[in-house]
Amino acid sequence: MMICLVANALAQDSTSINFIDANNLKQGHWVYRNDVKKLPNYAPNQKIEEGDYADNLKEGKWLKYYNNDRIKHELTYQNDRPNGHAIFYYRSGKKSEEGIWKNNKWIGSYKYYYETGTLAYDWNYNSSGKREGEQKYFHENGKLMIEGTWNNGKEAGTIKEYFDNGDIKSEKTYNDGVMDASQVKTYKKTVVPVEPAVEEVKEVVKKEEPAKKTVFDANGYQEIKDGNGRVVRKGTFKEGFLMDGEVYQYNSAGKKIRTTVYKGGRVREIVNH
């Protein structure tokens, strides 16, 4: 019935917007600008919101705008009340929330996003607007942060938490929203071993210190190789000590991982490959 009324109203003047019929009722598509709304930080001719009326009642999708002209939110109306799919946006234009908004609460599937666009919450609500079923939280890098089941707005069963690298952080058991402290399990984050670069560089410097005499006492330009035929030192030597040149370090696979540059018998630069 309402759709017919809108169609009849538009038929009276199909080229117009902000149409008021003979009964002084708003019909069809309306656009509100700031010369009417009088909001701060908007220009007088800027669009504030727009959508359709049927007999003075908002119907269907209505859009509201930021003062940078990007959409602030999209709401679905029935009989002048938000009732249906809703999307909210950041000022940047990226989505912040979406779901079904009915009777001033979220119903069913709901998603919330970081401003980067990454999903932050993936929740579900029952018809009373309380969280129900599987719920998930995510780190900003996209990794799962928390997962578990809620029952009528309260945690139920095992809730798992995760570190931002995907490792499990804890397991907690709940009954009607109350945690059982005796069953809490916690875990440590996996630490990836890092190749000790600083210590190796110090060892190279100690070996090349002029204060220490070695068996190798050559002078002039030399190239020193290891047992695998790889050049480990090359440059100008004085009494066995590298004065101007480079020292190379390799990993177990034979790949060069570091170059130490000497000038005047001192380390001038260290380059990690």
Secondary structure by P-SEA (a helix, b strand, c coil): caaaaaaaaaaaccccccccccccccccbbbbccccccccccccccccccccccccccccbbbbbcccccccbbbbbcccccccbbbbbcccccccccccccccccccbbbbbccccccccccccccccccccbbbbbcccccccccccccccccccbbbbbcccccccbbbbbcccccccccbbbbbccccccccaaaaaaaaaaaacccccccccccccccccccccccccccccccccccccbbbbbcccccccbbbbbccccccccccc
